[in-house]
Amino acid sequence: MRLATREALTGFRKSPLLSVLGIVTIAFSLFAFGLFALVALNIRSALRTVEERVEIRAFVADGTSPEAIATAMGDIGSFPEVLRVTYVSPEEALVRAKRELREFSDVFESGFLPGSMDIRLRPGFRDPTTVKAVAERASTYEFVDDVRYGQEWVEKLYRLRTLATFAGLALGAAFALVAVIIIGATIRTAVLARSREIAIMRLVGATDGFVRMPFLIDGFVKGVLGGLLALAMTWFASETISRHMIRTEFFDARIAALGVLAGALIGLLGSLFSVGRHLKEV
Amino acid sequence: MIRFQGVGKEYPRTGIALSHITFHVRKGEFAFLTGPSGSGKSTILKLAYMEEKPSHGDVRVSGLSARGASRREIAKLRRKLGIVFQDFRLLEDRSAEANVAFALEVTDTPKAAIQPKVHRVLAQVGLASKATSFPRELSGGEQQRVAIARALVNDPFVLIADEPTGNLDDRATRGIFQLLRDINATGTAVLMATHDLDLVRRTDHRVIELNHGRIVYDSAEAPADAPAGPIQGDTE
């Protein structure tokens, strides 16, 4: 292992420009990936905020007795998906409407708006299917005139999130592949530069694992350094956007560590491919 | 020890390189492989150190059959073989002793054991005083001695040499040949490919002669009163 590390360092010292180039290419690939991940992260967190406002309103017919409403609320409140149910009386509805739709405040008159049971769902149950199911159950009460839950925008919201996740995964995989190919190529150059050494190693009885080790260390180190550089660049980009445009969220320590680990993995894979190919040829 | 049994070797592009090769090199033996260029000498050596696998028949070296040998088994086998080439194959950026030590380092030899072994073997090939010289500072004969030292440092049971004197002048050739005979005298077998017939005629070692990929003469098989062999002049 010590020899392998020494050999890896020798490779680094012998062709510093190539090594730096390798690290920078990995960094840029991961940076592109990081930027996309940052966008995805911020979309997700924005969606979470919007999602918190998903609400089902079951409008209650005029003249329904408070007891009937209380019983229904007790029932609905005991559904496992439901976080809480609140009753909004016609008077409160008017106040809320005046507050939320200020420009129309003079249009509203007393008695114009019905009372409603406002149902909020627990986190994790705010998907269109659950929302719809709860809304349907709420509509089975005879005194419930109508149920509204913004069906369209709940579904749109979810489609957007699914799209963001898939696009993120696809682009991430593409960038990771590009990075593997790039580091594979830089390691390949290093392998070819040392093919004579490799031939002699094999001649005197070095195992494939032994021959591979310095290159794996090389790829790993380049991957980690590239990952750290990409992390720094992504952080800088995030800070710049936060300062000049909109407030953004940055990766937490766990995600950042995963990013660097991904760099290491890309470096290792690239090395493994190019050394493996070379060993197969000789 | 090295046993070829009905070995044939074909290459997809160049066709048949060897056919019906059967011979056995015994422990401690010195055998020459001779024949014109392209007769298959190097191919036989490559089969012996398992760089190539036979297309037909089998090659067994120290009990390991080439047919089923894994890459790992081949690597382990090579630690018990010493291999020397015409072009020395030294690492130009390392001193003589580092070149020799390299063979030990890549085979997991404990660090403390490396230095004494390297010095012993460099003394054996007569290069103790040039241990720190780089290949470019050494003559061809000296570079080949470094290569031989590297081949010897793992105490091989056989030394496989492919035209080891091919790039050397007469004096250096004699020196290297004498060194190989000295090594053989200590019990290490030597299998040496050469087209230097003067060298072959000067000794009474076994001669296996090849032509067009076949063995045309093997002194070990010839009757005792037969002439010294048909050894053809080299066509080169």
Interface residues (C-beta under 8 A of the other chain):
Chain A: L3 R196 E197 A199 I200 M201 R202 L203 V204 G205 A206 T207 D208 F210
Chain B: Y49 R71 R72 A75 K76 L77 R78 R79 K80 L81 I83 R89 L91 F102 A103 E105 V106 T107 D108 R150 N154
